Amino acid sequence: MIKIENVSKWYGPVQVLRDCSVNIDKGDVAVVCGPSGSGKSTLIKTVNGLEPVQKGRITVDGTEVTSPMTNLPRLRSRVGMVFQHFELFPHLDVTENLTLAQVKVLGRSQDEARARGLKMLDRVGLMAHKDKFPGQLSGGQQQRVAIARALSMDPVVMLFDEPTSALDPEMVGEVLDVMVKLAAEGMTMMVVTHEMGFARKVASRVIFIDVGGRILEDCSKDEFFGNPEGRQPRTKEFLGKILNH
């Protein structure tokens, strides 16, 4: 579903991704983890072309993201993206936030878009808030609306860029619960997160990136957490720090 081949990226003279290669199959839940500044968020943003790359090739469901011929807005309509800071339109109510892109990008009628959006809103447990504005919702509720908005576009893949890092600790669980359900339903997901409990519970694969943008590990969840001795020294150091607290 997602194929990343020898991708490298620079910001000026600084290399932030270094020969990254990953294959994510349909139905996989791939958790991308690593220290701050390692390029995790940059990597996930290359998947739908939000971050261009200088070297390598990326393909999503048969469409080459890195080709200059690709219609990126059309591709992004099929690749759901949930950001750290929700990115909802503050001047639109929840229902309008859910319908706008469906009408503008997919060409759906208002009625069709509203029906689809409200169905997804119900799926994340927020139907009672359909007429509220984002500022009237908690951070966790806003993030669940953002997930519903992405799902309204009928994506083949969902990308999550640290979806809980801006939330109060009490709100993290409600967002992760929605993501756990999506995974159980077979949604292909690529998730940048520091939530190792979520990774242990839901991930099928764990990708570990170290500072400098190099992928050190790409293995099953059981190998990553259950066989620390088989991991790279840097990974063992990372696991030792995060799993002992």
C-alpha positions as CSV (number, residue, x, y, z in Angstrom):
1,M,0.0,0.0,0.0
2,I,2.9,2.4,0.8
3,K,6.3,1.9,-0.7
4,I,9.2,4.1,0.3
5,E,12.4,3.4,-1.7
6,N,15.8,5.0,-0.8
7,V,14.3,8.3,0.2
8,S,16.6,11.1,1.2
9,K,15.8,14.7,2.1
10,W,17.7,17.8,2.9
11,Y,16.8,21.2,4.4
12,G,19.6,23.2,2.8
13,P,22.9,21.5,3.9
14,V,21.2,19.5,6.6
15,Q,20.2,15.9,5.7
16,V,17.0,15.0,7.6
17,L,16.2,11.6,5.9
18,R,18.9,9.2,4.9
19,D,18.2,6.4,2.4
20,C,14.9,5.4,4.0
21,S,13.1,2.3,2.6
22,V,9.9,0.9,4.0
23,N,7.1,-1.2,2.6
24,I,3.7,-1.1,4.4
25,D,1.1,-3.7,3.3
26,K,-2.7,-3.3,3.2
27,G,-4.0,-3.6,6.8
28,D,-0.6,-3.0,8.4
29,V,-0.4,-0.6,11.4
30,A,3.1,0.7,11.3
31,V,4.3,2.8,14.2
32,V,7.2,5.1,13.6
33,C,9.1,6.0,16.7
34,G,12.5,7.5,17.7
35,P,14.0,10.5,19.5
36,S,12.9,14.0,18.8
37,G,14.5,15.5,15.7
38,S,15.1,12.2,14.1
39,G,12.9,12.9,11.0
40,K,9.8,10.9,12.0
41,S,7.3,13.7,11.1
42,T,9.2,14.6,8.0
43,L,9.1,10.9,6.8
44,I,5.3,10.6,7.2
45,K,4.7,13.9,5.4
46,T,6.6,12.7,2.4
47,V,4.0,9.9,2.0
48,N,1.4,12.4,0.7
49,G,3.8,14.9,-0.8
50,L,3.5,17.5,1.9
51,E,7.3,17.3,2.1
52,P,9.0,16.9,-1.2
53,V,12.1,14.7,-1.4
54,Q,15.3,15.2,-3.3
55,K,16.1,11.5,-3.8
56,G,14.2,8.3,-3.9
57,R,10.7,7.2,-4.8
58,I,7.4,6.9,-2.9
59,T,4.3,5.0,-4.1
60,V,0.9,4.9,-2.5
61,D,-1.6,2.3,-3.7
62,G,0.1,2.2,-7.1
63,T,0.4,6.0,-7.5
64,E,3.9,7.5,-7.5
65,V,3.9,10.4,-5.1
66,T,7.3,11.6,-6.2
67,S,6.4,11.8,-9.9
68,P,5.9,15.4,-11.3
69,M,2.9,14.0,-13.3
70,T,1.0,13.0,-10.2
71,N,-2.1,15.1,-9.2
72,L,-1.2,15.6,-5.5
73,P,-4.5,17.1,-4.4
74,R,-6.3,14.0,-5.8
75,L,-3.8,11.7,-4.1
76,R,-4.2,13.5,-0.8
77,S,-7.9,13.0,-0.9
78,R,-7.2,9.2,-0.7
79,V,-4.6,9.5,2.0
80,G,-6.1,10.7,5.3
81,M,-3.8,12.8,7.4
82,V,-4.3,13.7,11.1
83,F,-1.9,16.3,12.5
84,Q,-0.6,17.1,15.9
85,H,-2.7,20.4,16.1
86,F,-6.0,19.3,14.7
87,E,-6.1,21.8,11.8
88,L,-9.8,22.3,12.0
89,F,-11.3,25.5,10.6
90,P,-12.3,27.6,13.7
91,H,-15.0,29.6,11.9
92,L,-16.8,26.5,10.7
93,D,-18.9,24.3,12.9
94,V,-18.1,20.6,13.2
95,T,-20.5,19.5,10.4
96,E,-19.1,22.1,8.0
97,N,-15.6,21.0,8.9
98,L,-16.6,17.5,7.9
99,T,-18.2,18.4,4.6
100,L,-16.1,21.1,3.1
101,A,-13.3,18.9,1.5
102,Q,-15.8,16.3,0.4
103,V,-17.7,18.9,-1.6
104,K,-14.6,20.8,-2.9
105,V,-12.3,17.9,-3.6
106,L,-14.5,14.8,-4.2
107,G,-17.4,16.7,-5.8
108,R,-20.0,15.3,-3.5
109,S,-23.3,17.1,-3.0
110,Q,-23.9,18.9,0.3
111,D,-26.5,16.3,1.4
112,E,-24.2,13.4,0.5
113,A,-21.2,15.0,2.2
114,R,-23.2,15.8,5.3
115,A,-24.5,12.2,5.5
116,R,-21.0,10.8,5.2
117,G,-19.5,13.3,7.6
118,L,-22.1,12.6,10.3
119,K,-21.7,8.9,9.9
120,M,-18.0,9.3,10.6
121,L,-18.7,11.7,13.5
122,D,-20.9,9.0,15.0
123,R,-18.1,6.5,14.5
124,V,-15.8,8.6,16.7
125,G,-18.6,9.1,19.3
126,L,-19.3,12.8,18.8
127,M,-22.6,13.0,17.1
128,A,-24.0,15.2,20.0
129,H,-21.4,17.9,19.1
130,K,-22.2,18.2,15.3
131,D,-23.4,21.9,15.6
132,K,-20.6,23.1,17.9
133,F,-17.5,25.1,16.8
134,P,-14.0,23.7,17.4
135,G,-13.4,26.2,20.2
136,Q,-16.3,24.7,22.1
137,L,-14.6,21.3,22.2
138,S,-11.8,19.8,24.2
139,G,-8.5,19.0,22.5
140,G,-9.4,15.3,22.5
141,Q,-12.8,16.0,20.9
142,Q,-11.2,18.2,18.3
143,Q,-8.7,15.5,17.4
144,R,-11.5,13.0,17.0
145,V,-13.4,15.4,14.7
146,A,-10.1,15.6,12.7
147,I,-10.1,11.8,12.4
148,A,-13.7,11.8,11.4
149,R,-13.0,14.4,8.7
150,A,-10.1,12.3,7.3
151,L,-12.3,9.2,7.3
152,S,-15.1,11.1,5.5
153,M,-12.9,11.2,2.4
154,D,-12.9,7.4,2.2
155,P,-9.1,7.1,2.4
156,V,-7.1,4.0,1.5
157,V,-4.5,4.9,4.1
158,M,-4.5,6.9,7.3
159,L,-1.4,8.9,8.4
160,F,-1.1,10.1,12.0
161,D,1.6,12.6,12.9
162,E,1.9,12.6,16.7
163,P,-1.9,12.8,17.1
164,T,-1.8,12.9,20.9
165,S,1.2,15.0,21.7
166,A,-0.7,18.3,22.0
167,L,-3.4,16.8,24.3
168,D,-3.8,16.8,28.0
169,P,-3.0,13.3,29.4
170,E,-6.6,12.7,30.3
171,M,-7.6,13.2,26.6
172,V,-5.0,10.9,25.1
173,G,-7.0,7.7,25.7
174,E,-10.2,8.8,23.9
175,V,-8.1,9.5,20.7
176,L,-6.1,6.3,21.0
177,D,-9.4,4.3,21.5
178,V,-10.6,5.6,18.1
179,M,-7.3,4.6,16.5
180,V,-7.4,1.1,18.1
181,K,-10.9,0.6,16.5
182,L,-9.7,1.7,13.1
183,A,-6.8,-0.8,13.3
184,A,-9.2,-3.6,14.3
185,E,-11.3,-2.7,11.2
186,G,-8.3,-3.3,9.0
187,M,-7.4,0.3,8.1
188,T,-3.9,0.7,6.8
189,M,-2.2,3.1,9.2
190,M,1.2,4.8,9.6
191,V,1.5,6.4,13.0
192,V,4.2,8.7,14.3
193,T,3.9,8.5,18.1
194,H,5.6,8.4,21.5
195,E,2.8,6.3,22.9
196,M,4.6,3.0,23.3
197,G,1.6,1.4,25.0
198,F,-0.4,2.0,21.8
199,A,2.4,0.6,19.8
200,R,2.6,-2.6,21.9
201,K,-1.2,-3.0,21.7
202,V,-2.0,-2.2,18.1
203,A,1.1,-2.1,15.8
204,S,1.9,-4.9,13.5
205,R,5.2,-3.2,12.7
206,V,7.6,-0.8,14.4
207,I,9.9,1.5,12.5
208,F,12.7,3.1,14.6
209,I,14.4,6.2,13.2
210,D,17.5,7.7,14.9
211,V,18.8,11.3,14.7
212,G,20.0,11.9,11.2
213,G,17.0,10.3,9.6
214,R,18.3,6.8,9.3
215,I,15.9,3.8,9.8
216,L,17.6,1.4,12.2
217,E,14.8,-1.0,12.8
218,D,11.8,-2.2,10.7
219,C,10.4,-5.3,12.4
220,S,7.4,-6.8,13.9
221,K,6.0,-5.5,17.2
222,D,7.0,-8.7,18.9
223,E,10.5,-8.6,17.7
224,F,10.9,-4.9,18.7
225,F,9.5,-5.2,22.2
226,G,10.1,-8.9,22.9
227,N,13.6,-9.3,21.7
228,P,15.6,-6.3,22.8
229,E,18.9,-8.2,22.6
230,G,18.3,-8.7,18.8
231,R,18.0,-5.0,18.3
232,Q,20.7,-2.4,17.3
233,P,22.6,-0.9,20.3
234,R,21.0,2.5,19.7
235,T,17.5,0.9,19.8
236,K,18.3,-1.0,23.0
237,E,19.3,2.3,24.6
238,F,16.1,3.9,23.5
239,L,14.0,1.0,24.7
240,G,15.9,1.0,28.0
241,K,15.0,4.6,28.6
242,I,11.3,4.4,27.7
243,L,10.3,1.0,29.0
244,N,11.7,1.4,32.5
245,H,9.3,4.2,33.4
